[in-house]
Amino acid sequence: IVGDLRRGLHEGRKLSGLIRDRGRMFPSLYSNVVEAGEEAGALPQVMSQLRGFLNDARELRSFVLSAAIYPIFVLSAGALMLCVVIGVIVPRFALILKQTDKPPTLSMEMLLKLSDFGRGFWWLIPLGLVALIWLFRQTQREGTRLRSWYDEWVLRVPLLGRAVLYANLARMCRTMAILMKSGVHLLDTVGIANRVIQNETLRSSVAGVSGELRRGQKLSHALAQSSRIPQFLLRMLAVGEETGEVDVMLARIADRYEEDLRRLVKRLLAVFEPVVIIILGIVVGSIVLLMFLAMMDMQDVF
């Protein structure tokens, strides 16, 4: 990759264009930030700031992944246990029930139906997983109606919506801080920062900021036109405008939202773990209770 980039530069091509041609290896943020640095004549400063941004983003991603390992393990183990109970234990127990001559009771009948489902419709489980994976990938495709619906819906979910909002605002503010500190024009800064927002609903809500800036409005007033922007961000940004340190204030805002995001992730995982355990306990416990009641009915038979 480095050799290809070097050859492209010797041919007179821009670094941003070379990066954009390798979109699978480099996110759009890279090419947009590098292009802004080239136009402003501050490419070394932009690259230095971009490296710090990437390090912070990698640390945040590692924190989220590390915190999610245990809940994912609990969910996977619980799902595997449930499949074993329905697909192996219940069908074998049902064979014993079928040997009785007495008409099946309610508990026996429910177990027999559950056994028939486990043996006859087991393929629905992997099919459902494939369907969920396909549906999730469709929600990540840009410009689709499903993506728009998903992005709007996820912002309304308690805790999760705030986490998504904080992640996008931190990314937006960090990008603007990098570009403004490197001397990039404010309109170009806002345009690039808008493109790095991953949630389409939030991106659409701040799409008119450039127009407000062209009318002479301050950045804080322009962002205030969006109902999705928290008051904390607007107040902090207004203070930065008054003191003439907008880039410094944007970096502090990004730090604050990244820290809030870490706390929210911890809360989400703290809620997720007991909910999964309770749901699995109810399902497995109900099956075990049915088996116990069926055994009591069998004792009455014999």
Disulfide bonds with the S-S distance in Angstrom:
none
